[in-house]
Amino acid sequence: MATYERSVVVRAPFEDVWEFHATIDGLEALTPGWTNLRVEAVRGPDGETDLEEMVAGTKATVSLRPFGIGPRQRATTRIVERERSADDGYFVDEMTGGPFARWRHTHRFEAVPGGTRVTDHVEYALAGGTVGRLASPLAVVGFEPMFRYRHRQTKARLE
């Protein structure tokens, strides 16, 4: 399975960074416009729809239409793990559907001198059988601008 990882230090308190990333509004704010993300539905672990934050068990159904090309791609992302302490934490989302046969994204946050380190670690495989497996390492071409955007937006909104 291919992996991608990127970190940035944000000059903002851990609590602010954690709270921003733990909401569906944060997801929308951190997704580049060229993906044409649309959040179709969000359900908490008990079926609730008015969530203050995405906790373990939360499912979000989204659709994407990168660069406005082709039909919208539907996917479901689910928060499968979520833990935090006073000065660090992480949550993991797994996506089904869309262009990936496998997607596991760990969002890690750690209080450090001067702010909070944000680390995105993705384990992924493209759909498409053998061709997808061979092409998976090339997906980094799209990941780099997407995660650079996410980190810039986090800094712009919180610093």
C-alpha positions in Angstrom: 0.0 0.0 0.0 1.3 3.5 -0.9 1.6 6.2 1.8 1.9 10.0 1.9 2.7 12.2 4.8 3.1 15.9 5.3 3.5 18.1 8.5 3.3 21.8 9.4 3.5 23.8 12.6 0.7 26.2 13.1 1.2 29.1 15.4 -2.0 28.5 17.3 -3.0 26.6 20.5 -3.6 22.9 20.3 -7.2 23.3 21.4 -8.1 25.7 18.5 -6.4 23.5 15.9 -8.1 20.4 17.2 -11.5 22.0 17.3 -11.2 23.4 13.8 -10.3 20.0 12.3 -12.9 18.1 14.2 -15.9 19.6 12.4 -17.6 19.2 9.0 -17.1 22.9 8.5 -13.4 22.3 8.9 -13.5 19.6 6.3 -15.2 21.9 3.8 -12.9 24.8 4.6 -9.8 22.6 4.1 -10.8 21.0 0.8 -9.6 22.8 -2.3 -12.2 24.3 -4.5 -11.0 22.4 -7.6 -12.4 19.2 -6.0 -15.9 20.6 -6.1 -16.7 18.9 -2.8 -20.3 18.6 -1.8 -21.3 17.2 1.6 -24.4 15.2 1.0 -25.1 13.9 4.5 -23.5 13.6 7.9 -24.7 11.1 10.6 -23.3 10.6 14.0 -22.8 7.2 15.6 -26.4 7.3 17.0 -27.9 8.7 13.8 -27.9 12.3 14.8 -27.5 14.9 12.0 -26.7 18.1 13.9 -23.2 17.4 15.1 -20.9 19.9 16.8 -17.9 17.7 16.0 -17.1 14.5 14.2 -16.6 11.8 16.8 -15.7 8.1 16.3 -18.5 6.5 14.3 -19.5 9.6 12.4 -20.2 9.0 8.7 -20.2 11.7 6.0 -21.4 11.1 2.5 -19.7 13.4 0.0 -19.4 13.8 -3.7 -16.5 15.2 -5.7 -16.1 16.3 -9.3 -12.4 17.2 -9.6 -11.8 20.1 -12.0 -15.5 19.9 -13.0 -14.6 16.9 -15.3 -16.7 13.8 -15.6 -19.6 12.7 -13.3 -19.6 13.4 -9.6 -17.9 10.6 -7.6 -19.7 9.6 -4.4 -17.8 8.4 -1.3 -18.4 7.8 2.3 -15.9 8.7 5.0 -16.2 7.3 8.5 -14.3 8.4 11.6 -13.0 5.0 12.9 -10.6 6.2 15.7 -10.4 9.4 17.7 -8.3 10.0 20.8 -6.9 13.1 22.5 -5.3 14.3 25.7 -4.6 17.8 26.9 -1.8 18.4 24.3 -2.0 15.9 21.6 -4.6 13.8 19.7 -5.5 12.1 16.5 -8.4 10.9 14.5 -8.6 8.5 11.6 -11.0 8.5 8.7 -11.5 5.7 6.2 -13.2 6.3 2.9 -15.1 3.9 0.7 -16.1 4.7 -2.8 -14.6 7.4 -5.0 -11.3 6.8 -6.8 -9.6 4.8 -4.0 -9.8 1.1 -3.3 -8.4 1.9 0.2 -8.1 5.3 2.0 -7.0 5.6 5.6 -6.2 9.2 6.7 -4.6 9.8 10.1 -4.9 13.4 11.3 -2.4 14.0 14.2 -2.1 17.1 16.3 0.7 17.8 18.9 1.3 20.9 21.0 4.9 22.0 20.4 6.8 25.1 21.4 5.2 28.0 19.5 2.1 26.2 18.4 0.7 22.9 17.1 2.2 20.4 14.7 -0.4 19.0 12.3 0.6 15.8 10.5 -1.5 14.2 7.8 -0.6 10.5 7.1 -2.5 8.7 4.3 -2.4 5.0 3.4 -4.1 4.5 0.1 -4.5 2.4 -3.0 -6.2 3.5 -6.2 -9.2 1.5 -7.5 -8.7 -0.3 -10.8 -7.1 -3.6 -9.9 -3.6 -4.1 -11.2 -3.5 -0.8 -13.1 -4.6 1.0 -9.9 -1.9 -0.7 -7.8 0.7 0.3 -10.3 -0.5 3.9 -10.6 -1.0 4.4 -6.8 2.5 5.8 -6.1 1.8 8.5 -8.7 -1.2 9.9 -6.7 1.3 11.9 -4.7 1.1 14.4 -7.7 -2.4 15.3 -6.6 -1.8 14.9 -2.8 0.9 17.4 -2.6 -1.1 20.5 -3.7 -4.1 19.3 -1.8 -2.3 18.9 1.5 -0.3 22.1 1.0 -3.6 23.9 0.5 -5.0 22.3 3.7 -2.0 23.4 5.7 -2.0 26.9 4.3 -5.8 27.2 5.1 -5.2 26.0 8.6 -2.5 28.6 9.2 -4.5 31.4 7.5 -7.6 30.7 9.6 -5.9 30.1 13.0 -2.7 32.1 13.2 
